[in-house]
Amino acid sequence: MSDGPVVRVDRVSKEFRLGGAAHLRLKDWLLRLPNVNQDLPRRVRVRALHDVSFEIARGEWVAVIGPNGSGKSTMLALIAGVLHPTRGVIETRGRISPLLELGAGFHPELTGAENILLNGVILGLTRATVRKRFNEIVEFAGLQAEIDRPVRTYSSGMSARLGFSVAVHVDPEILLVDEVLAVGDEAFSRRCLDRLRDFHAAGVTIVVVSHTLALIEALCDRALLLVGGELVATGPPTEVIAIYRSRIAS
């Protein structure tokens, strides 16, 4: 890969449209209320992000921080390609492994083993490679006894552990992490953190959303602060976290 950013976000805005006719109750339509067309609520545009620009270099570990509702998870979903910007451009270079809604893509009627194969292929591995790494994926998730059960019988924590394990065994070049260190017990959280450290040492680019500020300060190379959907600060984690805390206190 040549020099230059592996993630480039250029004047990106994201709006969601809420309300409108789709939010009317079915009963209102059936009763054909008078003047229903005139009374339709207008669709409301909700701004999640506004005119955000930044770049991330290969091998950087960058944290995105900010209060709830500031657009952090939306930003990760845009980088992952799960969402598309309303305005602006996002460019990425390299295989992306998104750890967003862990386990959300599993088929509930398939077993854990079948879902490993399915999701590994979706994330870009060959069937042969998934089979080769199968035991390591299961062991990392700690689900040896449950791997042949349907995923619908798993707890949300078990599904999330399996989702994390699959995602970190697909040789990512850009890893997007949304609060996954809160998944599972303390021992699993340590395994997750150790794996992220290994990726960072190997030159993988990591973008993480987390409210665990002490961890960000200790591990990340840089932090971005989003407030109200706008990028208000970027720089060393210690400095950006200080700005964040001063805004909370004010």
VOGU-3710 file (C-alpha; in Angstrom, 3 decimals, decimal comma):
1> msdgpvvrvd> 0,000/0,000/0,000  1,391/3,389/-0,944  1,828/6,300/1,421  -1,190/8,436/2,235  -4,286/8,087/4,409  -6,193/4,813/4,509  -9,323/6,643/5,675  -10,278/10,047/4,292  -13,443/11,813/5,416  -14,043/14,999/3,420
11> rvskefrlgg> -16,783/17,468/4,463  -19,165/14,659/5,366  -22,696/15,287/6,595  -25,348/12,699/7,420  -29,059/13,342/7,884  -31,839/10,922/8,731  -35,449/11,529/7,748  -38,076/10,766/10,380  -41,849/11,165/10,542  -44,267/11,543/7,657
21> aahlrlkdwl> -47,110/9,362/6,469  -45,324/6,159/7,421  -45,799/7,081/11,096  -49,586/7,366/10,906  -51,490/4,604/12,626  -53,146/2,048/10,348  -56,498/2,794/12,021  -56,293/6,420/10,824  -56,040/5,253/7,221  -58,869/2,723/7,580
31> lrlpnvnqdl> -61,206/5,293/9,065  -60,342/7,750/6,257  -60,135/10,665/8,621  -61,176/13,981/7,055  -58,337/16,173/5,817  -55,854/13,402/6,493  -53,592/14,576/3,643  -53,504/18,125/4,982  -52,773/16,853/8,481  -49,820/14,659/7,568
41> prrvrvralh> -46,806/15,582/9,665  -43,876/16,774/7,608  -40,850/14,557/7,510  -38,300/15,774/10,005  -34,623/15,859/9,065  -32,335/14,891/11,914  -28,703/15,919/11,493  -26,323/13,264/12,813  -23,102/14,715/11,358  -22,265/18,068/9,800
51> dvsfeiarge> -19,268/18,952/7,609  -16,819/16,538/9,240  -13,330/16,160/7,754  -10,318/14,135/8,912  -7,740/11,613/7,701  -6,323/8,486/9,328  -2,902/7,107/8,444  -2,068/3,442/8,042  -1,323/1,862/11,444  -2,892/4,619/13,531
61> wvavigpngs> -5,106/3,751/16,503  -7,681/6,530/16,608  -10,482/7,000/19,139  -13,731/8,788/18,391  -15,173/10,236/21,589  -18,046/12,489/22,561  -21,341/12,538/24,464  -24,228/10,236/23,602  -25,928/11,268/20,372  -22,875/13,100/19,024
71> gkstmlalia> -22,607/10,940/15,881  -19,795/8,561/16,890  -21,457/5,292/15,860  -22,867/6,939/12,730  -19,329/7,927/11,767  -18,105/4,334/12,137  -21,052/3,020/10,113  -20,226/5,490/7,333  -16,583/4,412/7,235  -17,718/0,774/7,146
81> gvlhptrgvi> -20,034/1,509/4,221  -23,105/0,402/6,185  -24,456/3,951/5,758  -23,829/6,475/2,993  -23,209/10,185/3,578  -25,865/12,739/2,681  -23,065/15,016/1,523  -19,310/14,704/1,258  -16,926/11,881/0,414  -15,469/8,949/2,352
91> etrgrispll> -12,536/7,016/0,920  -10,971/3,900/2,445  -8,039/1,763/1,321  -7,737/-1,750/2,702  -9,866/-4,653/3,933  -12,304/-3,393/6,575  -13,454/-5,550/9,471  -16,334/-3,796/11,268  -17,002/-4,701/14,902  -20,206/-2,676/15,189
101> elgagfhpel> -23,356/-4,605/16,152  -21,600/-7,836/17,040  -23,615/-10,914/16,192  -26,345/-8,908/14,452  -25,618/-10,599/11,122  -25,922/-14,158/12,429  -28,716/-16,392/11,151  -30,633/-17,488/14,281  -31,595/-20,917/12,974  -28,047/-21,866/11,989
111> tgaenillng> -25,597/-23,212/14,533  -22,649/-21,225/15,791  -20,379/-23,375/13,612  -22,467/-22,711/10,498  -22,517/-18,991/11,236  -18,722/-18,939/11,534  -18,437/-20,322/8,022  -21,118/-18,014/6,627  -19,775/-14,813/8,201  -16,149/-15,645/7,506
121> vilgltratv> -16,937/-15,938/3,803  -19,011/-12,721/3,884  -16,015/-10,936/5,443  -13,760/-12,081/2,614  -12,185/-15,402/3,638  -12,316/-18,559/1,569  -14,165/-21,570/2,977  -10,848/-23,395/3,285  -9,345/-20,547/5,343  -12,379/-20,389/7,639
131> rkrfneivef> -12,147/-24,140/8,258  -8,426/-23,822/8,972  -9,083/-21,107/11,580  -12,287/-22,632/12,923  -10,911/-24,080/16,160  -9,043/-20,860/16,964  -12,230/-18,808/16,414  -14,261/-21,088/18,699  -11,575/-21,170/21,385  -11,180/-17,385/21,370
141> aglqaeidrp> -14,956/-16,972/21,811  -14,995/-19,573/24,601  -17,969/-21,372/23,085  -16,628/-24,890/22,631  -19,610/-26,475/24,400  -22,220/-24,378/22,570  -20,837/-24,170/19,038  -23,224/-26,776/17,588  -26,337/-25,163/19,063  -28,551/-22,789/17,025
151> vrtyssgmsa> -27,559/-19,166/17,597  -31,166/-18,388/18,630  -30,364/-20,243/21,860  -27,362/-17,987/22,591  -27,456/-15,048/24,962  -26,675/-11,641/23,460  -23,241/-11,802/25,112  -22,467/-15,178/23,550  -23,463/-13,929/20,097  -21,321/-10,829/20,552
161> rlgfsvavhv> -18,302/-12,902/21,629  -18,645/-15,108/18,563  -19,075/-12,040/16,337  -15,909/-10,459/17,713  -13,958/-13,682/17,314  -14,945/-14,118/13,667  -14,179/-10,469/12,848  -10,670/-10,514/14,319  -9,693/-13,672/12,457  -10,178/-12,269/8,931
171> dpeillvdev> -6,833/-10,439/8,574  -8,238/-6,890/8,665  -6,288/-3,903/7,433  -8,773/-1,422/8,946  -10,558/-2,453/12,134  -13,643/-0,507/13,257  -14,553/-1,096/16,902  -17,723/0,177/18,593  -17,678/-0,368/22,372  -16,938/-4,082/22,055
181> lavgdeafsr> -14,725/-4,125/25,137  -17,933/-3,967/27,184  -18,898/-7,391/25,781  -18,636/-10,483/27,949  -16,769/-11,043/31,197  -13,476/-9,564/32,348  -11,409/-12,440/30,950  -12,940/-12,053/27,483  -12,472/-8,275/27,597  -8,765/-8,845/28,309
191> rcldrlrdfh> -8,515/-11,196/25,327  -10,174/-8,555/23,139  -7,766/-5,879/24,326  -4,738/-8,113/23,843  -5,866/-8,888/20,287  -6,265/-5,166/19,516  -2,744/-4,526/20,843  -1,427/-7,290/18,580  -3,170/-5,724/15,574  -1,755/-2,301/16,391
201> aagvtivvvs> 1,760/-3,725/16,687  1,291/-5,393/13,292  0,368/-2,093/11,623  -3,405/-2,544/11,416  -5,366/0,721/11,425  -7,868/0,807/14,313  -10,754/3,237/14,750  -12,533/2,792/18,069  -15,590/4,365/19,666  -15,478/4,105/23,439
211> htlaliealc> -16,534/5,894/26,608  -13,617/4,329/28,515  -11,445/7,428/28,472  -8,610/6,025/30,587  -8,184/3,174/28,110  -8,184/5,574/25,168  -5,599/7,765/26,862  -3,350/4,774/27,489  -3,622/3,061/24,112  -4,610/5,376/21,267
221> dralllvgge> -2,358/7,508/19,084  -4,975/10,203/18,479  -8,519/11,160/19,449  -11,343/12,917/17,608  -14,023/14,736/19,601  -17,533/14,924/18,151  -20,121/17,186/19,751  -23,556/17,650/18,215  -22,421/15,968/15,017  -19,476/18,342/14,498
231> lvatgpptev> -15,760/17,654/14,864  -14,591/20,102/17,520  -11,116/18,791/18,386  -8,473/16,356/17,167  -5,042/15,583/18,539  -3,240/13,610/21,261  -5,762/11,717/23,438  -4,753/13,492/26,654  -5,421/16,929/25,146  -8,692/15,980/23,432
241> iaiyrsrias> -10,009/14,212/26,539  -9,225/17,344/28,591  -11,290/19,424/26,131  -14,120/16,867/26,343  -14,118/16,935/30,152  -14,100/20,736/30,221  -17,157/20,801/27,946  -18,976/18,298/30,159  -18,181/20,330/33,260  -19,240/23,651/31,730
//
